[in-house]
């Protein structure tokens, strides 16, 4: 749920929609997504992302850290203010490693690494 929550809420931010990103991710990752959105806004673009976890394996688990390897079905498109598609990523499967850390009694995404 945490990985899909990250993907869904990141997609909302990139579309300029309200999100619950602070619930699932640490602030520096939120800042990274916000910076990406700010670049799009400055260029007059909006990015639409479709991402879904198709498989998930636990790489390691410790009391305050969990590392997961996920297969993610991913596609995106970037449109201008008129809705014209300026760029598109065709549907693909990505392998992404997600590292979650425990913040008090809540797990939050600490880092992610795309493995292609």
C-alpha positions as CSV (number, residue, x, y, z in Angstrom):
1,X,0.0,0.0,0.0
2,X,2.8,2.4,0.8
3,X,4.5,2.0,-2.6
4,X,1.2,2.5,-4.5
5,X,0.4,5.4,-2.2
6,X,3.6,7.1,-3.1
7,X,3.0,6.5,-6.8
8,X,-0.6,7.7,-6.7
9,X,0.1,10.8,-4.6
10,X,3.2,11.7,-6.7
11,X,1.1,11.6,-9.8
12,X,-1.5,13.9,-8.2
13,X,1.2,16.5,-7.3
14,X,2.6,16.4,-10.9
15,X,-1.0,17.1,-12.2
16,X,-1.3,20.0,-9.8
17,X,-3.8,18.3,-7.6
18,X,-3.9,18.1,-3.8
19,X,-2.2,15.0,-2.4
20,X,-1.4,13.2,0.8
21,X,2.3,12.9,-0.1
22,X,3.5,13.9,3.5
23,X,1.7,10.8,4.8
24,X,3.8,8.4,2.8
25,X,7.1,10.2,2.1
26,X,9.8,12.1,3.9
27,X,10.2,15.8,3.2
28,X,13.2,15.7,0.9
29,X,11.3,13.4,-1.5
30,X,8.3,15.7,-1.4
31,X,10.6,18.6,-2.1
32,X,11.9,16.7,-5.2
33,X,8.4,16.2,-6.5
34,X,7.5,19.8,-5.8
35,X,10.6,21.0,-7.8
36,X,9.6,18.8,-10.7
37,X,6.1,20.3,-10.6
38,X,7.4,23.9,-10.4
39,X,9.5,23.3,-13.6
40,X,6.4,22.0,-15.4
41,X,4.4,25.1,-14.2
42,X,7.1,27.5,-15.4
43,X,7.1,25.8,-18.8
44,X,3.3,25.7,-19.0
45,X,3.2,21.9,-18.8
46,X,1.3,19.3,-16.9
47,X,2.5,15.7,-16.4
48,X,0.1,12.9,-16.2
49,X,1.5,9.6,-14.8
50,X,0.0,6.1,-14.7
51,X,1.9,3.8,-12.4
52,X,0.9,0.6,-10.8
53,X,2.8,-2.0,-8.7
54,X,2.6,-5.4,-10.5
55,X,4.9,-7.3,-8.1
56,X,6.7,-6.7,-4.9
57,X,9.5,-8.6,-3.1
58,X,11.0,-7.8,0.3
59,X,14.8,-7.5,-0.1
60,X,15.5,-6.8,3.6
61,X,13.6,-6.1,6.7
62,X,14.8,-4.5,10.0
63,X,12.8,-2.9,12.8
64,X,13.2,0.6,11.4
65,X,14.0,-0.1,7.7
66,X,12.4,-2.1,4.9
67,X,13.8,-2.4,1.4
68,X,11.5,-3.6,-1.3
69,X,12.0,-4.3,-5.0
70,X,8.9,-3.6,-7.1
71,X,7.9,-4.0,-10.7
72,X,5.9,-1.0,-11.7
73,X,3.8,-0.7,-14.9
74,X,4.5,2.9,-15.9
75,X,3.6,5.5,-18.6
76,X,3.3,9.2,-18.6
77,X,2.5,12.1,-20.9
78,X,3.3,15.8,-20.7
79,X,0.8,18.3,-22.1
80,X,0.9,22.0,-22.7
81,X,-1.8,24.4,-21.6
82,X,-3.9,23.6,-24.6
83,X,-3.9,19.9,-23.8
84,X,-1.6,19.0,-26.7
85,X,0.8,16.1,-25.8
86,X,4.4,17.4,-25.9
87,X,6.1,14.3,-24.6
88,X,5.1,10.7,-23.8
89,X,6.6,7.7,-22.2
90,X,5.1,4.5,-23.7
91,X,3.9,1.9,-21.2
92,X,6.9,0.0,-19.8
93,X,7.8,-2.1,-16.8
94,X,10.3,-0.5,-14.4
95,X,12.2,-2.2,-11.6
96,X,12.4,0.1,-8.6
97,X,14.0,-0.4,-5.2
98,X,12.1,1.4,-2.4
99,X,13.6,2.0,1.0
100,X,11.2,2.8,3.8
101,X,12.2,4.1,7.3
102,X,10.2,4.2,10.4
103,X,9.2,7.7,11.6
104,X,7.8,7.0,15.1
105,X,5.0,4.5,14.5
106,X,4.7,5.3,10.8
107,X,6.6,4.0,7.8
108,X,7.6,6.6,5.2
109,X,9.5,6.4,1.9
110,X,13.1,7.4,2.5
111,X,14.5,6.8,-1.0
112,X,13.9,5.0,-4.3
113,X,16.3,3.8,-6.9
114,X,15.2,3.0,-10.5
115,X,17.0,-0.1,-11.9
116,X,15.6,0.3,-15.4
